[in-house]
Amino acid sequence: MRKGLKYGALAFLATAAGTMAAEANEPFVPRGERLFALFDTDKNGAMSKPEFLLRAEKRFLRADANSDGAVTAAEIDAQLAKAIERRRARMMANMDQDKDGSVTREELDKYVEAMFDGADANGDGGVSMDEARGFRLAKWRKSLESKPAN
């Protein structure tokens, strides 16, 4: 497979499900469901204002590192840095096959090919919109299984 096609396919797979949902005027369901579940603490299928405010308060308290009742730009930067570090760690865990701390072109090629092959459910050498959506949904479900509930 040509390199440009591989990287284009990776970009497509990473965004296809969200794009398809936006074009269909519907939310990206997996992310939306996960976020809604975090807010709907009593699991009654509706998010109340107290549930919404509770979640906001928890986020505020996590961000307020020095517990002074205010969140500074530096504290926000620290929260963002933590999120970036978690994402970097996930990316390296997925792509750095020999665990040497770097991703070679060969490792990236293998990762991209595995993603494409995983999305090509019917093995026809192409990925349809339905296959891309199914692949993204399967990845989302797998990630939920490995995460503890908040």
Buried (B, 14 or more C-beta within 10 A) or exposed (E): EEEEEBEEBBEBBEEBBBEBBEEEEEBBBBBEEBEBBBBBBEEEEEBEEEBEEEBEEEEEEEBBEEEEEEBEEEBEEEBEEEEEEEEEEEEEEEBBEEEEEEBEEEBBBEBBBEBBEBBBBEEEEEBBEEBBBBBBBBBBEEEEEEEEEE
